[in-house]
């Protein structure tokens, strides 16, 4: 009987909120545990600060110190966005912007979607950069922007070289070709304001 009651409680709408809160609590606890375990490792502090100027490190420490627990949890969340918003004043973009602010989202991943015709929607690098810059502007903290670029940016952008799947590069047996793919993809991602 207890199991039946538990199933009913867990299937209710309010339990979904409870499940979400428990999940977020678990994420925070895992993060704290990892942070605590990594502190004792030799060189941990040196590696964490190696690429930051003193003023940047100070900004990070001050910002982290003023964030609430809810804001810290939000910084660990990543949601999908697109690079083809036609307007920043209505529709899907406003929903995304409001979610960024309400949930303190720290990361966005560029997703892909199809037009009604069934073709993948791709945009210019300029449009992708325009969206990325606006997202950064509308976020209270700097965002981590990500995309699946294993074949370069061509699946997302127009006028970009379309590379074969990584398996094809592996089949060449030439690590220099893989390095060239990485270098070109990094430049293209930079144009999208992903790096």
WOJOGI-V856967 format. One record per backbone hydrogen bond with DSSP energy under -0.5 kcal/mol. CO is the residue of the C=O (numbers start at 1). NH is the residue of the N-H. Records with the same first field share a line. If there is no record, write none. Layout:
BEGIN
CO=NH / NH
END
This chain:
BEGIN
1=5
2=6
3=7
4=8
5=9
6=10
7=11
8=12
9=12
12=16
13=16 / 17
14=18
15=19
16=20
17=21
18=22
19=23
20=24
21=25
22=26
23=27
24=28
25=29
26=30
27=31
28=32
29=33
30=34
31=35
32=36
33=37
34=38
35=39
36=40
38=41
41=44
43=47
44=48
45=49
46=50
47=50
49=52
53=57
54=58
55=59
56=60
57=61
58=62
59=63
60=64
61=65
62=66
63=67
68=72
69=73
70=74
71=75
72=76
73=76
74=77 / 106
77=106 / 107
79=109
81=111
90=93 / 94
91=95
92=96
93=97
94=98
95=99
96=100
97=101
98=102
99=103
100=104 / 105
106=144
107=79
108=146
109=81
110=148
113=121
115=118
119=115
120=122
123=158
124=128
125=129
126=130
127=131
128=132
129=133
130=134
131=135
132=136
133=137
134=138
135=139
143=145
144=108
146=110
147=149
149=152
151=163
152=151
153=156 / 157
156=123
161=154 / 163
165=168 / 169
166=170
167=171
168=172
169=172 / 173 / 174
170=173
173=175
174=177 / 178
175=179
176=180
177=181
178=182
179=183
180=184
181=185
182=186
183=187
184=188
185=189
186=190
187=191
188=192
189=194
190=193
END
